[in-house]
Amino acid sequence: MEWIVVTGHTVAEARDRGLDALSVAAEDADIEIVAEPGRSHWGFRRRPARVRMRVRPTGPPPRVGDQRRDRRRSRRRSGGGNRGGHRRQDSGQRQHTGGGSSRRRSRSGRR
């Protein structure tokens, strides 16, 4: 679940507002204090307390690496696109389309 940021005159008030918005008990929420309440330099304005909260996750987070791998596989299987920089002509020969690496190498092996 995503984090929400709640403000209040005091930290306790901001925490209570966040718990009401999430509809959970304090034991079931992750709570971080972002900013304490206070006054500005000259004392004319008040800064509210800011609290960041979310519902505490019950299980392990989803694995992101597997999803990326699946997307790459599905892209390869679809047969679309011009990833290699080559296009097949009707005679079966390849025609260079400008994709791929633009770095040149010297013939003697030095760079």
Backbone atoms as SQL, in Angstrom:
CREATE TABLE atoms (id INTEGER PRIMARY KEY, chain TEXT, resi INTEGER, resn TEXT, atom TEXT, x REAL, y REAL, z REAL);
INSERT INTO atoms VALUES
  (1, 'A', 1, 'MET', 'N', 0.840, -1.178, 0.000),
  (2, 'A', 1, 'MET', 'CA', 0.000, 0.000, 0.000),
  (3, 'A', 1, 'MET', 'C', 0.887, 1.243, 0.000),
  (4, 'A', 2, 'GLU', 'N', 0.371, 2.295, -0.529),
  (5, 'A', 2, 'GLU', 'CA', 1.133, 3.535, -0.627),
  (6, 'A', 2, 'GLU', 'C', 1.058, 4.334, 0.665),
  (7, 'A', 3, 'TRP', 'N', 2.020, 5.206, 0.826),
  (8, 'A', 3, 'TRP', 'CA', 2.083, 6.073, 1.991),
  (9, 'A', 3, 'TRP', 'C', 1.125, 7.243, 1.816),
  (10, 'A', 4, 'ILE', 'N', 0.557, 7.735, 2.927),
  (11, 'A', 4, 'ILE', 'CA', -0.229, 8.960, 2.914),
  (12, 'A', 4, 'ILE', 'C', 0.433, 9.935, 3.874),
  (13, 'A', 5, 'VAL', 'N', 0.291, 11.221, 3.618),
  (14, 'A', 5, 'VAL', 'CA', 0.832, 12.258, 4.493),
  (15, 'A', 5, 'VAL', 'C', -0.337, 13.032, 5.068),
  (16, 'A', 6, 'VAL', 'N', -0.383, 13.127, 6.408),
  (17, 'A', 6, 'VAL', 'CA', -1.485, 13.773, 7.107),
  (18, 'A', 6, 'VAL', 'C', -0.910, 14.897, 7.962),
  (19, 'A', 7, 'THR', 'N', -1.644, 16.009, 8.056),
  (20, 'A', 7, 'THR', 'CA', -1.198, 17.142, 8.868),
  (21, 'A', 7, 'THR', 'C', -2.164, 17.367, 10.018),
  (22, 'A', 8, 'GLY', 'N', -1.687, 18.041, 11.066),
  (23, 'A', 8, 'GLY', 'CA', -2.500, 18.397, 12.228),
  (24, 'A', 8, 'GLY', 'C', -1.774, 19.423, 13.069),
  (25, 'A', 9, 'HIS', 'N', -2.482, 19.966, 14.052),
  (26, 'A', 9, 'HIS', 'CA', -1.851, 20.965, 14.924),
  (27, 'A', 9, 'HIS', 'C', -0.752, 20.329, 15.776),
  (28, 'A', 10, 'THR', 'N', -0.959, 19.076, 16.176),
  (29, 'A', 10, 'THR', 'CA', 0.044, 18.345, 16.948),
  (30, 'A', 10, 'THR', 'C', 0.312, 17.013, 16.242),
  (31, 'A', 11, 'VAL', 'N', 1.378, 16.331, 16.668),
  (32, 'A', 11, 'VAL', 'CA', 1.710, 15.035, 16.089),
  (33, 'A', 11, 'VAL', 'C', 0.610, 14.022, 16.408),
  (34, 'A', 12, 'ALA', 'N', 0.076, 14.077, 17.636),
  (35, 'A', 12, 'ALA', 'CA', -0.990, 13.143, 18.034),
  (36, 'A', 12, 'ALA', 'C', -2.245, 13.345, 17.187),
  (37, 'A', 13, 'GLU', 'N', -2.586, 14.595, 16.910),
  (38, 'A', 13, 'GLU', 'CA', -3.765, 14.875, 16.084),
  (39, 'A', 13, 'GLU', 'C', -3.555, 14.386, 14.648),
  (40, 'A', 14, 'ALA', 'N', -2.377, 14.593, 14.098),
  (41, 'A', 14, 'ALA', 'CA', -2.083, 14.124, 12.741),
  (42, 'A', 14, 'ALA', 'C', -2.103, 12.594, 12.690),
  (43, 'A', 15, 'ARG', 'N', -1.573, 11.959, 13.747),
  (44, 'A', 15, 'ARG', 'CA', -1.574, 10.504, 13.796),
  (45, 'A', 15, 'ARG', 'C', -3.000, 9.962, 13.856),
  (46, 'A', 16, 'ASP', 'N', -3.846, 10.574, 14.674),
  (47, 'A', 16, 'ASP', 'CA', -5.237, 10.129, 14.783),
  (48, 'A', 16, 'ASP', 'C', -5.991, 10.318, 13.467),
  (49, 'A', 17, 'ARG', 'N', -5.747, 11.439, 12.788),
  (50, 'A', 17, 'ARG', 'CA', -6.393, 11.665, 11.485),
  (51, 'A', 17, 'ARG', 'C', -5.965, 10.612, 10.459),
  (52, 'A', 18, 'GLY', 'N', -4.688, 10.268, 10.476),
  (53, 'A', 18, 'GLY', 'CA', -4.194, 9.251, 9.547),
  (54, 'A', 18, 'GLY', 'C', -4.763, 7.877, 9.833),
  (55, 'A', 19, 'LEU', 'N', -4.862, 7.523, 11.118),
  (56, 'A', 19, 'LEU', 'CA', -5.445, 6.232, 11.475),
  (57, 'A', 19, 'LEU', 'C', -6.914, 6.160, 11.074),
  (58, 'A', 20, 'ASP', 'N', -7.630, 7.279, 11.212),
  (59, 'A', 20, 'ASP', 'CA', -9.028, 7.319, 10.763),
  (60, 'A', 20, 'ASP', 'C', -9.121, 7.179, 9.252),
  (61, 'A', 21, 'ALA', 'N', -8.209, 7.830, 8.529),
  (62, 'A', 21, 'ALA', 'CA', -8.239, 7.756, 7.061),
  (63, 'A', 21, 'ALA', 'C', -7.921, 6.345, 6.572),
  (64, 'A', 22, 'LEU', 'N', -6.996, 5.662, 7.250),
  (65, 'A', 22, 'LEU', 'CA', -6.636, 4.301, 6.857),
  (66, 'A', 22, 'LEU', 'C', -7.579, 3.250, 7.437),
  (67, 'A', 23, 'SER', 'N', -8.362, 3.618, 8.451),
  (68, 'A', 23, 'SER', 'CA', -9.310, 2.723, 9.126),
  (69, 'A', 23, 'SER', 'C', -8.599, 1.520, 9.744),
  (70, 'A', 24, 'VAL', 'N', -7.494, 1.768, 10.451),
  (71, 'A', 24, 'VAL', 'CA', -6.747, 0.707, 11.127),
  (72, 'A', 24, 'VAL', 'C', -6.374, 1.171, 12.528),
  (73, 'A', 25, 'ALA', 'N', -5.953, 0.216, 13.365),
  (74, 'A', 25, 'ALA', 'CA', -5.451, 0.531, 14.696),
  (75, 'A', 25, 'ALA', 'C', -3.983, 0.952, 14.582),
  (76, 'A', 26, 'ALA', 'N', -3.463, 1.560, 15.637),
  (77, 'A', 26, 'ALA', 'CA', -2.083, 2.051, 15.622),
  (78, 'A', 26, 'ALA', 'C', -1.078, 0.911, 15.489),
  (79, 'A', 27, 'GLU', 'N', -1.417, -0.297, 15.988),
  (80, 'A', 27, 'GLU', 'CA', -0.505, -1.440, 15.898),
  (81, 'A', 27, 'GLU', 'C', -0.377, -1.956, 14.468),
  (82, 'A', 28, 'ASP', 'N', -1.371, -1.669, 13.634),
  (83, 'A', 28, 'ASP', 'CA', -1.382, -2.182, 12.257),
  (84, 'A', 28, 'ASP', 'C', -0.883, -1.167, 11.236),
  (85, 'A', 29, 'ALA', 'N', -0.263, -0.092, 11.696),
  (86, 'A', 29, 'ALA', 'CA', 0.186, 0.962, 10.778),
  (87, 'A', 29, 'ALA', 'C', 1.663, 1.267, 10.997),
  (88, 'A', 30, 'ASP', 'N', 2.348, 1.620, 9.907),
  (89, 'A', 30, 'ASP', 'CA', 3.706, 2.155, 9.980),
  (90, 'A', 30, 'ASP', 'C', 3.588, 3.672, 10.012),
  (91, 'A', 31, 'ILE', 'N', 4.187, 4.299, 11.023),
  (92, 'A', 31, 'ILE', 'CA', 4.033, 5.743, 11.222),
  (93, 'A', 31, 'ILE', 'C', 5.410, 6.382, 11.282),
  (94, 'A', 32, 'GLU', 'N', 5.608, 7.449, 10.488),
  (95, 'A', 32, 'GLU', 'CA', 6.848, 8.230, 10.505),
  (96, 'A', 32, 'GLU', 'C', 6.507, 9.705, 10.677),
  (97, 'A', 33, 'ILE', 'N', 7.191, 10.378, 11.563),
  (98, 'A', 33, 'ILE', 'CA', 6.985, 11.815, 11.756),
  (99, 'A', 33, 'ILE', 'C', 7.850, 12.546, 10.741),
  (100, 'A', 34, 'VAL', 'N', 7.218, 13.299, 9.856),
  (101, 'A', 34, 'VAL', 'CA', 7.933, 14.040, 8.818),
  (102, 'A', 34, 'VAL', 'C', 8.375, 15.399, 9.340),
  (103, 'A', 35, 'ALA', 'N', 7.462, 16.129, 10.030),
  (104, 'A', 35, 'ALA', 'CA', 7.796, 17.466, 10.548),
  (105, 'A', 35, 'ALA', 'C', 7.056, 17.707, 11.859),
  (106, 'A', 36, 'GLU', 'N', 7.769, 18.231, 12.815),
  (107, 'A', 36, 'GLU', 'CA', 7.177, 18.623, 14.097),
  (108, 'A', 36, 'GLU', 'C', 6.471, 19.971, 13.914),
  (109, 'A', 37, 'PRO', 'N', 5.454, 20.257, 14.725),
  (110, 'A', 37, 'PRO', 'CA', 4.814, 21.577, 14.625),
  (111, 'A', 37, 'PRO', 'C', 5.751, 22.653, 15.162),
  (112, 'A', 38, 'GLY', 'N', 5.586, 23.854, 14.682),
  (113, 'A', 38, 'GLY', 'CA', 6.451, 24.935, 15.151),
  (114, 'A', 38, 'GLY', 'C', 6.021, 26.270, 14.578),
  (115, 'A', 39, 'ARG', 'N', 6.783, 27.252, 14.889),
  (116, 'A', 39, 'ARG', 'CA', 6.508, 28.604, 14.382),
  (117, 'A', 39, 'ARG', 'C', 7.606, 29.018, 13.418),
  (118, 'A', 40, 'SER', 'N', 7.278, 29.958, 12.552),
  (119, 'A', 40, 'SER', 'CA', 8.267, 30.462, 11.608),
  (120, 'A', 40, 'SER', 'C', 9.306, 31.295, 12.352),
  (121, 'A', 41, 'HIS', 'N', 10.255, 31.777, 11.619),
  (122, 'A', 41, 'HIS', 'CA', 11.366, 32.516, 12.213),
  (123, 'A', 41, 'HIS', 'C', 10.881, 33.732, 13.009),
  (124, 'A', 42, 'TRP', 'N', 9.968, 34.478, 12.465),
  (125, 'A', 42, 'TRP', 'CA', 9.482, 35.681, 13.126),
  (126, 'A', 42, 'TRP', 'C', 8.302, 35.400, 14.050),
  (127, 'A', 43, 'GLY', 'N', 7.766, 34.196, 14.037),
  (128, 'A', 43, 'GLY', 'CA', 6.674, 33.843, 14.930),
  (129, 'A', 43, 'GLY', 'C', 5.292, 34.187, 14.407),
  (130, 'A', 44, 'PHE', 'N', 5.192, 34.609, 13.148),
  (131, 'A', 44, 'PHE', 'CA', 3.886, 35.008, 12.615),
  (132, 'A', 44, 'PHE', 'C', 3.065, 33.812, 12.128),
  (133, 'A', 45, 'ARG', 'N', 3.717, 32.797, 11.591),
  (134, 'A', 45, 'ARG', 'CA', 3.001, 31.658, 11.019),
  (135, 'A', 45, 'ARG', 'C', 3.327, 30.387, 11.795),
  (136, 'A', 46, 'ARG', 'N', 2.348, 29.492, 11.846),
  (137, 'A', 46, 'ARG', 'CA', 2.567, 28.194, 12.484),
  (138, 'A', 46, 'ARG', 'C', 2.720, 27.133, 11.417),
  (139, 'A', 47, 'ARG', 'N', 3.664, 26.231, 11.642),
  (140, 'A', 47, 'ARG', 'CA', 3.824, 25.075, 10.749),
  (141, 'A', 47, 'ARG', 'C', 3.105, 23.898, 11.386),
  (142, 'A', 48, 'PRO', 'N', 2.265, 23.209, 10.625),
  (143, 'A', 48, 'PRO', 'CA', 1.569, 22.051, 11.196),
  (144, 'A', 48, 'PRO', 'C', 2.503, 20.846, 11.295),
  (145, 'A', 49, 'ALA', 'N', 2.117, 19.905, 12.124),
  (146, 'A', 49, 'ALA', 'CA', 2.846, 18.639, 12.218),
  (147, 'A', 49, 'ALA', 'C', 2.472, 17.795, 11.009),
  (148, 'A', 50, 'ARG', 'N', 3.460, 17.098, 10.433),
  (149, 'A', 50, 'ARG', 'CA', 3.209, 16.233, 9.276),
  (150, 'A', 50, 'ARG', 'C', 3.641, 14.818, 9.631),
  (151, 'A', 51, 'VAL', 'N', 2.754, 13.846, 9.351),
  (152, 'A', 51, 'VAL', 'CA', 3.000, 12.446, 9.657),
  (153, 'A', 51, 'VAL', 'C', 2.766, 11.639, 8.394),
  (154, 'A', 52, 'ARG', 'N', 3.676, 10.705, 8.115),
  (155, 'A', 52, 'ARG', 'CA', 3.560, 9.818, 6.950),
  (156, 'A', 52, 'ARG', 'C', 3.172, 8.430, 7.454),
  (157, 'A', 53, 'MET', 'N', 2.125, 7.823, 6.860),
  (158, 'A', 53, 'MET', 'CA', 1.609, 6.548, 7.355),
  (159, 'A', 53, 'MET', 'C', 1.227, 5.622, 6.215),
  (160, 'A', 54, 'ARG', 'N', 1.182, 4.319, 6.551),
  (161, 'A', 54, 'ARG', 'CA', 0.638, 3.315, 5.650),
  (162, 'A', 54, 'ARG', 'C', 0.210, 2.116, 6.484),
  (163, 'A', 55, 'VAL', 'N', -0.620, 1.272, 5.886),
  (164, 'A', 55, 'VAL', 'CA', -1.013, 0.041, 6.551),
  (165, 'A', 55, 'VAL', 'C', 0.188, -0.897, 6.521),
  (166, 'A', 56, 'ARG', 'N', 0.519, -1.497, 7.655),
  (167, 'A', 56, 'ARG', 'CA', 1.671, -2.393, 7.747),
  (168, 'A', 56, 'ARG', 'C', 1.425, -3.618, 6.873),
  (169, 'A', 57, 'PRO', 'N', 2.350, -3.945, 5.964),
  (170, 'A', 57, 'PRO', 'CA', 2.161, -5.106, 5.099),
  (171, 'A', 57, 'PRO', 'C', 2.186, -6.401, 5.905),
  (172, 'A', 58, 'THR', 'N', 1.371, -7.376, 5.484),
  (173, 'A', 58, 'THR', 'CA', 1.292, -8.641, 6.206),
  (174, 'A', 58, 'THR', 'C', 2.232, -9.697, 5.636),
  (175, 'A', 59, 'GLY', 'N', 2.570, -9.608, 4.360),
  (176, 'A', 59, 'GLY', 'CA', 3.431, -10.596, 3.733),
  (177, 'A', 59, 'GLY', 'C', 4.672, -9.955, 3.144),
  (178, 'A', 60, 'PRO', 'N', 5.508, -10.756, 2.499),
  (179, 'A', 60, 'PRO', 'CA', 6.706, -10.203, 1.874),
  (180, 'A', 60, 'PRO', 'C', 6.336, -9.339, 0.670),
  (181, 'A', 61, 'PRO', 'N', 7.175, -8.362, 0.321),
  (182, 'A', 61, 'PRO', 'CA', 6.879, -7.522, -0.834),
  (183, 'A', 61, 'PRO', 'C', 6.972, -8.334, -2.118),
  (184, 'A', 62, 'PRO', 'N', 6.242, -7.920, -3.169),
  (185, 'A', 62, 'PRO', 'CA', 6.310, -8.651, -4.442),
  (186, 'A', 62, 'PRO', 'C', 7.686, -8.540, -5.065),
  (187, 'A', 63, 'ARG', 'N', 8.089, -9.575, -5.790),
  (188, 'A', 63, 'ARG', 'CA', 9.408, -9.593, -6.417),
  (189, 'A', 63, 'ARG', 'C', 9.343, -8.833, -7.736),
  (190, 'A', 64, 'VAL', 'N', 10.130, -7.787, -7.829),
  (191, 'A', 64, 'VAL', 'CA', 10.119, -6.933, -9.009),
  (192, 'A', 64, 'VAL', 'C', 10.917, -7.553, -10.142),
  (193, 'A', 65, 'GLY', 'N', 11.989, -8.246, -9.848),
  (194, 'A', 65, 'GLY', 'CA', 12.867, -8.806, -10.873),
  (195, 'A', 65, 'GLY', 'C', 12.154, -9.798, -11.777),
  (196, 'A', 66, 'ASP', 'N', 11.242, -10.605, -11.242),
  (197, 'A', 66, 'ASP', 'CA', 10.524, -11.577, -12.050),
  (198, 'A', 66, 'ASP', 'C', 9.634, -10.898, -13.071),
  (199, 'A', 67, 'GLN', 'N', 9.014, -9.790, -12.702),
  (200, 'A', 67, 'GLN', 'CA', 8.128, -9.091, -13.628),
  (201, 'A', 67, 'GLN', 'C', 8.911, -8.524, -14.805),
  (202, 'A', 68, 'ARG', 'N', 10.099, -7.989, -14.543),
  (203, 'A', 68, 'ARG', 'CA', 10.905, -7.450, -15.642),
  (204, 'A', 68, 'ARG', 'C', 11.317, -8.553, -16.600),
  (205, 'A', 69, 'ARG', 'N', 11.702, -9.693, -16.042),
  (206, 'A', 69, 'ARG', 'CA', 12.123, -10.801, -16.874),
  (207, 'A', 69, 'ARG', 'C', 10.960, -11.270, -17.751),
  (208, 'A', 70, 'ASP', 'N', 9.752, -11.325, -17.203),
  (209, 'A', 70, 'ASP', 'CA', 8.588, -11.739, -17.972),
  (210, 'A', 70, 'ASP', 'C', 8.298, -10.765, -19.108),
  (211, 'A', 71, 'ARG', 'N', 8.458, -9.474, -18.853),
  (212, 'A', 71, 'ARG', 'CA', 8.212, -8.485, -19.913),
  (213, 'A', 71, 'ARG', 'C', 9.211, -8.651, -21.046),
  (214, 'A', 72, 'ARG', 'N', 10.483, -8.901, -20.694),
  (215, 'A', 72, 'ARG', 'CA', 11.483, -9.082, -21.749),
  (216, 'A', 72, 'ARG', 'C', 11.167, -10.315, -22.577),
  (217, 'A', 73, 'ARG', 'N', 10.774, -11.384, -21.939),
  (218, 'A', 73, 'ARG', 'CA', 10.457, -12.612, -22.663),
  (219, 'A', 73, 'ARG', 'C', 9.272, -12.403, -23.591),
  (220, 'A', 74, 'SER', 'N', 8.243, -11.735, -23.122),
  (221, 'A', 74, 'SER', 'CA', 7.054, -11.552, -23.954),
  (222, 'A', 74, 'SER', 'C', 7.379, -10.661, -25.147),
  (223, 'A', 75, 'ARG', 'N', 8.282, -9.704, -24.968),
  (224, 'A', 75, 'ARG', 'CA', 8.646, -8.826, -26.076),
  (225, 'A', 75, 'ARG', 'C', 9.392, -9.622, -27.141),
  (226, 'A', 76, 'ARG', 'N', 10.276, -10.525, -26.716),
  (227, 'A', 76, 'ARG', 'CA', 11.026, -11.327, -27.679),
  (228, 'A', 76, 'ARG', 'C', 10.111, -12.277, -28.432),
  (229, 'A', 77, 'ARG', 'N', 9.166, -12.859, -27.739),
  (230, 'A', 77, 'ARG', 'CA', 8.274, -13.839, -28.357),
  (231, 'A', 77, 'ARG', 'C', 7.323, -13.209, -29.356),
  (232, 'A', 78, 'SER', 'N', 7.003, -11.944, -29.159),
  (233, 'A', 78, 'SER', 'CA', 6.009, -11.322, -30.024),
  (234, 'A', 78, 'SER', 'C', 6.513, -11.154, -31.458),
  (235, 'A', 79, 'GLY', 'N', 7.811, -11.071, -31.648),
  (236, 'A', 79, 'GLY', 'CA', 8.365, -10.954, -32.990),
  (237, 'A', 79, 'GLY', 'C', 8.311, -9.546, -33.556),
  (238, 'A', 80, 'GLY', 'N', 7.768, -8.611, -32.825),
  (239, 'A', 80, 'GLY', 'CA', 7.677, -7.242, -33.312),
  (240, 'A', 80, 'GLY', 'C', 8.915, -6.444, -32.965),
  (241, 'A', 81, 'GLY', 'N', 8.995, -5.284, -33.542),
  (242, 'A', 81, 'GLY', 'CA', 10.103, -4.392, -33.220),
  (243, 'A', 81, 'GLY', 'C', 11.321, -4.648, -34.069),
  (244, 'A', 82, 'ASN', 'N', 12.323, -3.774, -33.902),
  (245, 'A', 82, 'ASN', 'CA', 13.555, -3.869, -34.669),
  (246, 'A', 82, 'ASN', 'C', 14.696, -3.756, -33.683),
  (247, 'A', 83, 'ARG', 'N', 14.868, -4.754, -32.825),
  (248, 'A', 83, 'ARG', 'CA', 15.853, -4.669, -31.749),
  (249, 'A', 83, 'ARG', 'C', 17.278, -4.794, -32.246),
  (250, 'A', 84, 'GLY', 'N', 17.539, -5.649, -33.215),
  (251, 'A', 84, 'GLY', 'CA', 18.906, -5.918, -33.624),
  (252, 'A', 84, 'GLY', 'C', 19.470, -4.921, -34.611),
  (253, 'A', 85, 'GLY', 'N', 18.641, -4.056, -35.134),
  (254, 'A', 85, 'GLY', 'CA', 19.130, -3.097, -36.111),
  (255, 'A', 85, 'GLY', 'C', 19.190, -3.686, -37.516),
  (256, 'A', 86, 'HIS', 'N', 18.585, -4.827, -37.728),
  (257, 'A', 86, 'HIS', 'CA', 18.583, -5.460, -39.036),
  (258, 'A', 86, 'HIS', 'C', 17.151, -5.758, -39.457),
  (259, 'A', 87, 'ARG', 'N', 16.901, -5.637, -40.738),
  (260, 'A', 87, 'ARG', 'CA', 15.589, -5.931, -41.287),
  (261, 'A', 87, 'ARG', 'C', 15.750, -6.977, -42.371),
  (262, 'A', 88, 'ARG', 'N', 14.940, -8.002, -42.341),
  (263, 'A', 88, 'ARG', 'CA', 15.019, -9.037, -43.368),
  (264, 'A', 88, 'ARG', 'C', 14.304, -8.569, -44.620),
  (265, 'A', 89, 'GLN', 'N', 14.968, -8.800, -45.751),
  (266, 'A', 89, 'GLN', 'CA', 14.335, -8.523, -47.030),
  (267, 'A', 89, 'GLN', 'C', 13.712, -9.810, -47.542),
  (268, 'A', 90, 'ASP', 'N', 13.036, -9.739, -48.665),
  (269, 'A', 90, 'ASP', 'CA', 12.359, -10.903, -49.222),
  (270, 'A', 90, 'ASP', 'C', 13.343, -12.002, -49.611),
  (271, 'A', 91, 'SER', 'N', 14.555, -11.656, -50.020),
  (272, 'A', 91, 'SER', 'CA', 15.525, -12.661, -50.436),
  (273, 'A', 91, 'SER', 'C', 16.229, -13.323, -49.243),
  (274, 'A', 92, 'GLY', 'N', 15.922, -12.902, -48.001),
  (275, 'A', 92, 'GLY', 'CA', 16.537, -13.514, -46.822),
  (276, 'A', 92, 'GLY', 'C', 17.820, -12.819, -46.399),
  (277, 'A', 93, 'GLN', 'N', 18.280, -11.794, -47.115),
  (278, 'A', 93, 'GLN', 'CA', 19.483, -11.072, -46.729),
  (279, 'A', 93, 'GLN', 'C', 19.122, -9.998, -45.719),
  (280, 'A', 94, 'ARG', 'N', 20.115, -9.598, -44.942),
  (281, 'A', 94, 'ARG', 'CA', 19.880, -8.551, -43.941),
  (282, 'A', 94, 'ARG', 'C', 20.314, -7.200, -44.476),
  (283, 'A', 95, 'GLN', 'N', 19.530, -6.212, -44.142),
  (284, 'A', 95, 'GLN', 'CA', 19.861, -4.845, -44.519),
  (285, 'A', 95, 'GLN', 'C', 20.024, -4.062, -43.223),
  (286, 'A', 96, 'HIS', 'N', 21.134, -3.346, -43.080),
  (287, 'A', 96, 'HIS', 'CA', 21.400, -2.600, -41.865),
  (288, 'A', 96, 'HIS', 'C', 20.499, -1.373, -41.823),
  (289, 'A', 97, 'THR', 'N', 19.825, -1.171, -40.641),
  (290, 'A', 97, 'THR', 'CA', 18.907, -0.040, -40.505),
  (291, 'A', 97, 'THR', 'C', 19.445, 1.050, -39.594),
  (292, 'A', 98, 'GLY', 'N', 20.654, 0.891, -39.086),
  (293, 'A', 98, 'GLY', 'CA', 21.241, 1.947, -38.259),
  (294, 'A', 98, 'GLY', 'C', 21.130, 1.698, -36.769),
  (295, 'A', 99, 'GLY', 'N', 20.508, 0.639, -36.315),
  (296, 'A', 99, 'GLY', 'CA', 20.406, 0.351, -34.891),
  (297, 'A', 99, 'GLY', 'C', 21.671, -0.309, -34.381),
  (298, 'A', 100, 'GLY', 'N', 21.744, -0.523, -33.099),
  (299, 'A', 100, 'GLY', 'CA', 22.899, -1.211, -32.519),
  (300, 'A', 100, 'GLY', 'C', 23.978, -0.252, -32.069),
  (301, 'A', 101, 'SER', 'N', 25.173, -0.764, -31.868),
  (302, 'A', 101, 'SER', 'CA', 26.267, 0.022, -31.325),
  (303, 'A', 101, 'SER', 'C', 26.883, 0.913, -32.388),
  (304, 'A', 102, 'SER', 'N', 27.199, 2.129, -32.000),
  (305, 'A', 102, 'SER', 'CA', 27.835, 3.059, -32.937),
  (306, 'A', 102, 'SER', 'C', 29.323, 3.197, -32.636),
  (307, 'A', 103, 'ARG', 'N', 29.864, 2.418, -31.691),
  (308, 'A', 103, 'ARG', 'CA', 31.268, 2.513, -31.327),
  (309, 'A', 103, 'ARG', 'C', 32.109, 1.747, -32.346),
  (310, 'A', 104, 'ARG', 'N', 33.170, 2.380, -32.812),
  (311, 'A', 104, 'ARG', 'CA', 34.056, 1.743, -33.791),
  (312, 'A', 104, 'ARG', 'C', 35.277, 1.188, -33.085),
  (313, 'A', 105, 'ARG', 'N', 35.794, 0.095, -33.588),
  (314, 'A', 105, 'ARG', 'CA', 37.000, -0.495, -33.023),
  (315, 'A', 105, 'ARG', 'C', 38.095, -0.484, -34.076),
  (316, 'A', 106, 'SER', 'N', 39.309, -0.317, -33.618),
  (317, 'A', 106, 'SER', 'CA', 40.426, -0.315, -34.552),
  (318, 'A', 106, 'SER', 'C', 40.800, -1.744, -34.917),
  (319, 'A', 107, 'ARG', 'N', 41.418, -1.912, -36.046),
  (320, 'A', 107, 'ARG', 'CA', 41.764, -3.250, -36.512),
  (321, 'A', 107, 'ARG', 'C', 42.949, -3.832, -35.753),
  (322, 'A', 108, 'SER', 'N', 43.774, -3.000, -35.161),
  (323, 'A', 108, 'SER', 'CA', 44.962, -3.513, -34.472),
  (324, 'A', 108, 'SER', 'C', 44.630, -3.997, -33.057),
  (325, 'A', 109, 'GLY', 'N', 43.400, -3.800, -32.587),
  (326, 'A', 109, 'GLY', 'CA', 43.011, -4.253, -31.267),
  (327, 'A', 109, 'GLY', 'C', 43.167, -3.187, -30.185),
  (328, 'A', 110, 'ARG', 'N', 43.805, -2.063, -30.502),
  (329, 'A', 110, 'ARG', 'CA', 43.936, -0.987, -29.531),
  (330, 'A', 110, 'ARG', 'C', 42.727, -0.077, -29.628),
  (331, 'A', 111, 'ARG', 'N', 42.466, 0.615, -28.551),
  (332, 'A', 111, 'ARG', 'CA', 41.293, 1.517, -28.522),
  (333, 'A', 111, 'ARG', 'C', 41.731, 2.950, -28.514);
